[in-house]
């Protein structure tokens, strides 16, 4: 694609948002960023990636963290800011990519060629998916799903001016359950192609 295209995908846990984003990136021949960006960041910071993974997309520990002005000793906040800068640098370079989570739709708000999606799902469908993927019973699957969504919501709302999942701040909010992964990908790719066609006119 000659013009820059950036697709951000936020998602509820168990909605297959990550798989959908990865499939879109593959189909459109775009770079894909998720937790894997930590490898590059860890290399730049000269630390083991396992250290960063403990703090990825997590809200700060209020008890153990302290902020003075714009400076914080919270590893969660330091890593968040590092990732936001990473995302901005990739966008500034002119690269086209798909990125999952990390408040990317807020970090890159106003950029030409930005398309933002939020993927949700029916509760029962998400529970069944979590049970299957992680080999958990229903009780543990529900706990895991609710725990991850709680952390994602707190993280997002801490670093963004808009609320996590608020449809007013995304181009498309879609329930992946009725159409499953392939159908949802088809709908979202049709939207992307139509947007790109109109942009080039």
C-alpha positions as a Markdown table, in Angstrom:
| # | Residue | x | y | z |
|---|---|---|---|---|
| 1 | Unk | 0.0 | 0.0 | 0.0 |
| 2 | Unk | 1.5 | 3.4 | -1.0 |
| 3 | Unk | -0.2 | 5.4 | 1.7 |
| 4 | Unk | 0.2 | 4.7 | 5.4 |
| 5 | Unk | -2.4 | 2.5 | 7.0 |
| 6 | Unk | -2.5 | 1.9 | 10.8 |
| 7 | Unk | -5.1 | -0.4 | 12.3 |
| 8 | Unk | -5.6 | -0.5 | 16.0 |
| 9 | Unk | -7.5 | -3.4 | 17.6 |
| 10 | Unk | -8.7 | -3.2 | 21.2 |
| 11 | Unk | -10.5 | -6.3 | 22.5 |
| 12 | Unk | -12.3 | -8.0 | 25.4 |
| 13 | Unk | -10.6 | -11.1 | 26.7 |
| 14 | Unk | -11.9 | -14.2 | 24.9 |
| 15 | Unk | -13.3 | -12.2 | 22.0 |
| 16 | Unk | -10.6 | -13.5 | 19.6 |
| 17 | Unk | -9.6 | -9.9 | 19.0 |
| 18 | Unk | -5.9 | -10.8 | 18.9 |
| 19 | Unk | -6.4 | -13.6 | 16.4 |
| 20 | Unk | -8.6 | -11.3 | 14.3 |
| 21 | Unk | -6.0 | -8.6 | 14.3 |
| 22 | Unk | -3.2 | -11.0 | 13.4 |
| 23 | Unk | -5.3 | -12.4 | 10.5 |
| 24 | Unk | -6.0 | -8.9 | 9.1 |
| 25 | Unk | -2.3 | -8.0 | 9.2 |
| 26 | Unk | -1.4 | -11.2 | 7.4 |
| 27 | Unk | -4.1 | -10.7 | 4.7 |
| 28 | Unk | -3.1 | -7.1 | 4.1 |
| 29 | Unk | 0.6 | -7.7 | 4.2 |
| 30 | Unk | 1.1 | -5.4 | 7.2 |
| 31 | Unk | 3.6 | -5.5 | 10.1 |
| 32 | Unk | 1.9 | -6.8 | 13.3 |
| 33 | Unk | 2.6 | -5.6 | 16.8 |
| 34 | Unk | 1.4 | -7.1 | 20.1 |
| 35 | Unk | 3.4 | -8.3 | 23.1 |
| 36 | Unk | 6.2 | -9.1 | 20.6 |
| 37 | Unk | 7.2 | -5.4 | 20.6 |
| 38 | Unk | 8.6 | -6.0 | 24.1 |
| 39 | Unk | 11.5 | -7.9 | 22.5 |
| 40 | Unk | 12.6 | -4.9 | 20.6 |
| 41 | Unk | 12.1 | -2.6 | 23.6 |
| 42 | Unk | 13.9 | -5.0 | 25.9 |
| 43 | Unk | 16.9 | -5.0 | 23.5 |
| 44 | Unk | 17.0 | -1.2 | 23.4 |
| 45 | Unk | 16.8 | -1.0 | 27.2 |
| 46 | Unk | 19.3 | -3.8 | 27.6 |
| 47 | Unk | 17.1 | -5.9 | 29.9 |
| 48 | Unk | 15.6 | -9.3 | 29.7 |
| 49 | Unk | 12.1 | -9.3 | 28.1 |
| 50 | Unk | 10.8 | -11.5 | 30.9 |
| 51 | Unk | 11.3 | -8.5 | 33.2 |
| 52 | Unk | 9.1 | -6.3 | 31.0 |
| 53 | Unk | 6.4 | -8.9 | 30.5 |
| 54 | Unk | 5.5 | -8.7 | 34.2 |
| 55 | Unk | 4.4 | -5.1 | 33.7 |
| 56 | Unk | 2.9 | -5.2 | 30.2 |
| 57 | Unk | -0.6 | -3.6 | 29.9 |
| 58 | Unk | -1.1 | -3.6 | 33.6 |
| 59 | Unk | -2.3 | -0.7 | 35.8 |
| 60 | Unk | 0.3 | 0.8 | 38.2 |
| 61 | Unk | 0.6 | -0.6 | 41.8 |
| 62 | Unk | -0.7 | 2.4 | 43.7 |
| 63 | Unk | 0.8 | 1.3 | 47.0 |
| 64 | Unk | 4.3 | 0.8 | 45.6 |
| 65 | Unk | 4.4 | 3.6 | 43.1 |
| 66 | Unk | 5.2 | 7.3 | 43.4 |
| 67 | Unk | 4.9 | 10.2 | 41.0 |
| 68 | Unk | 6.7 | 13.5 | 41.2 |
| 69 | Unk | 5.6 | 15.9 | 38.5 |
| 70 | Unk | 5.7 | 13.9 | 35.2 |
| 71 | Unk | 8.1 | 11.4 | 36.6 |
| 72 | Unk | 7.1 | 8.0 | 38.1 |
| 73 | Unk | 8.9 | 5.1 | 39.7 |
| 74 | Unk | 6.2 | 2.7 | 38.6 |
| 75 | Unk | 7.5 | 0.1 | 36.2 |
| 76 | Unk | 4.0 | -0.3 | 34.8 |
| 77 | Unk | 3.9 | 3.4 | 33.9 |
| 78 | Unk | 7.5 | 3.6 | 32.7 |
| 79 | Unk | 6.8 | 0.6 | 30.3 |
| 80 | Unk | 3.5 | 2.1 | 29.2 |
| 81 | Unk | 5.2 | 5.4 | 28.2 |
| 82 | Unk | 8.1 | 3.5 | 26.5 |
| 83 | Unk | 5.5 | 1.5 | 24.4 |
| 84 | Unk | 3.6 | 4.7 | 23.5 |
| 85 | Unk | 6.8 | 6.2 | 22.3 |
| 86 | Unk | 7.6 | 3.1 | 20.4 |
| 87 | Unk | 4.2 | 3.2 | 18.7 |
| 88 | Unk | 4.6 | 6.9 | 17.8 |
| 89 | Unk | 8.1 | 6.3 | 16.3 |
| 90 | Unk | 6.7 | 3.5 | 14.1 |
| 91 | Unk | 3.9 | 5.8 | 12.9 |
| 92 | Unk | 6.3 | 8.7 | 12.4 |
| 93 | Unk | 8.5 | 6.5 | 10.2 |
| 94 | Unk | 5.6 | 6.1 | 7.8 |
| 95 | Unk | 5.3 | 2.4 | 8.4 |
| 96 | Unk | 1.9 | 0.7 | 8.0 |
| 97 | Unk | 1.0 | -1.8 | 10.7 |
| 98 | Unk | -1.7 | -3.5 | 12.8 |
| 99 | Unk | -1.4 | -3.2 | 16.6 |
| 100 | Unk | -3.2 | -4.8 | 19.4 |
| 101 | Unk | -4.1 | -2.9 | 22.6 |
| 102 | Unk | -1.7 | -0.5 | 24.4 |
| 103 | Unk | -4.1 | 2.4 | 23.9 |
| 104 | Unk | -2.8 | 2.8 | 20.4 |
| 105 | Unk | -6.1 | 4.4 | 19.1 |
| 106 | Unk | -5.6 | 7.2 | 21.7 |
| 107 | Unk | -1.8 | 7.4 | 21.2 |
| 108 | Unk | -2.2 | 7.9 | 17.5 |
| 109 | Unk | -5.5 | 9.8 | 17.5 |
| 110 | Unk | -5.8 | 12.2 | 14.6 |
| 111 | Unk | -3.3 | 10.5 | 12.3 |
| 112 | Unk | -4.3 | 10.2 | 8.7 |
| 113 | Unk | -4.8 | 6.5 | 7.8 |
| 114 | Unk | -5.7 | 5.4 | 11.3 |
| 115 | Unk | -8.6 | 3.0 | 11.6 |
| 116 | Unk | -9.6 | 1.8 | 15.1 |
| 117 | Unk | -11.6 | -1.3 | 16.0 |
| 118 | Unk | -13.0 | -2.7 | 19.3 |
| 119 | Unk | -13.8 | -6.4 | 19.4 |
| 120 | Unk | -16.3 | -7.7 | 21.9 |
| 121 | Unk | -18.1 | -11.0 | 22.3 |
| 122 | Unk | -21.1 | -12.7 | 23.9 |
| 123 | Unk | -20.2 | -13.7 | 27.4 |
| 124 | Unk | -20.9 | -17.5 | 27.0 |
| 125 | Unk | -19.0 | -17.6 | 23.7 |
| 126 | Unk | -16.0 | -15.9 | 25.4 |
| 127 | Unk | -16.1 | -18.3 | 28.3 |
| 128 | Unk | -16.2 | -21.3 | 26.1 |
| 129 | Unk | -13.3 | -20.0 | 24.1 |
| 130 | Unk | -11.2 | -19.3 | 27.2 |
| 131 | Unk | -12.0 | -22.8 | 28.5 |
| 132 | Unk | -10.9 | -24.4 | 25.3 |
| 133 | Unk | -7.7 | -22.4 | 24.7 |
| 134 | Unk | -6.4 | -22.4 | 28.3 |
| 135 | Unk | -7.8 | -25.8 | 29.2 |
| 136 | Unk | -9.7 | -24.4 | 32.2 |
| 137 | Unk | -13.0 | -25.3 | 33.9 |
| 138 | Unk | -15.8 | -22.8 | 33.7 |
| 139 | Unk | -15.1 | -21.2 | 37.1 |
| 140 | Unk | -11.5 | -20.6 | 36.4 |
| 141 | Unk | -12.2 | -19.4 | 32.8 |
| 142 | Unk | -14.6 | -16.8 | 34.2 |
| 143 | Unk | -12.1 | -15.6 | 36.7 |
| 144 | Unk | -9.4 | -15.3 | 34.1 |
| 145 | Unk | -11.6 | -13.4 | 31.7 |
| 146 | Unk | -12.9 | -11.0 | 34.3 |
| 147 | Unk | -9.4 | -10.4 | 35.7 |
| 148 | Unk | -7.9 | -9.6 | 32.3 |
| 149 | Unk | -10.7 | -7.3 | 31.3 |
| 150 | Unk | -10.5 | -5.5 | 34.7 |
| 151 | Unk | -6.8 | -4.9 | 34.2 |
| 152 | Unk | -7.2 | -3.8 | 30.6 |
| 153 | Unk | -10.0 | -1.4 | 31.5 |
| 154 | Unk | -8.0 | 0.2 | 34.3 |
| 155 | Unk | -4.8 | 0.4 | 32.2 |
| 156 | Unk | -6.7 | 2.0 | 29.2 |
| 157 | Unk | -8.7 | 4.4 | 31.3 |
| 158 | Unk | -5.5 | 5.5 | 33.1 |
| 159 | Unk | -3.7 | 6.4 | 29.9 |
| 160 | Unk | -6.5 | 7.5 | 27.6 |
| 161 | Unk | -8.9 | 10.4 | 27.5 |
| 162 | Unk | -11.8 | 8.1 | 26.5 |
| 163 | Unk | -13.2 | 5.0 | 28.2 |
| 164 | Unk | -12.3 | 1.5 | 27.2 |
| 165 | Unk | -14.9 | 0.1 | 24.8 |
| 166 | Unk | -16.9 | 3.3 | 24.4 |
| 167 | Unk | -18.2 | 3.0 | 20.9 |
| 168 | Unk | -18.0 | 6.8 | 20.3 |
| 169 | Unk | -14.2 | 6.6 | 20.2 |
| 170 | Unk | -13.7 | 3.7 | 17.7 |
| 171 | Unk | -14.4 | 3.6 | 14.0 |
| 172 | Unk | -16.0 | 0.1 | 14.4 |
| 173 | Unk | -17.1 | -1.8 | 17.5 |
| 174 | Unk | -18.1 | -5.4 | 16.6 |
| 175 | Unk | -19.3 | -8.5 | 18.4 |
| 176 | Unk | -17.2 | -11.4 | 17.0 |
| 177 | Unk | -19.4 | -14.1 | 18.4 |
| 178 | Unk | -22.1 | -14.4 | 15.7 |
| 179 | Unk | -19.7 | -14.5 | 12.7 |
| 180 | Unk | -16.7 | -16.0 | 14.5 |
| 181 | Unk | -13.1 | -15.1 | 13.5 |
| 182 | Unk | -13.3 | -15.6 | 9.7 |
| 183 | Unk | -16.6 | -13.7 | 9.3 |
| 184 | Unk | -15.5 | -10.9 | 11.6 |
| 185 | Unk | -12.2 | -10.5 | 9.7 |
| 186 | Unk | -14.2 | -10.4 | 6.4 |
| 187 | Unk | -16.4 | -7.6 | 7.7 |
| 188 | Unk | -13.5 | -5.5 | 9.1 |
| 189 | Unk | -11.4 | -6.0 | 5.9 |
| 190 | Unk | -14.3 | -4.8 | 3.8 |
| 191 | Unk | -14.5 | -1.7 | 6.0 |
| 192 | Unk | -10.8 | -1.1 | 5.7 |
| 193 | Unk | -10.8 | -1.5 | 1.9 |
| 194 | Unk | -13.8 | 0.9 | 1.5 |
| 195 | Unk | -12.2 | 3.5 | 3.8 |
| 196 | Unk | -9.0 | 3.2 | 1.7 |
| 197 | Unk | -10.9 | 3.6 | -1.5 |
| 198 | Unk | -12.6 | 6.8 | -0.3 |
| 199 | Unk | -9.3 | 8.2 | 1.0 |
| 200 | Unk | -7.6 | 7.8 | -2.4 |
| 201 | Unk | -10.4 | 9.6 | -4.3 |
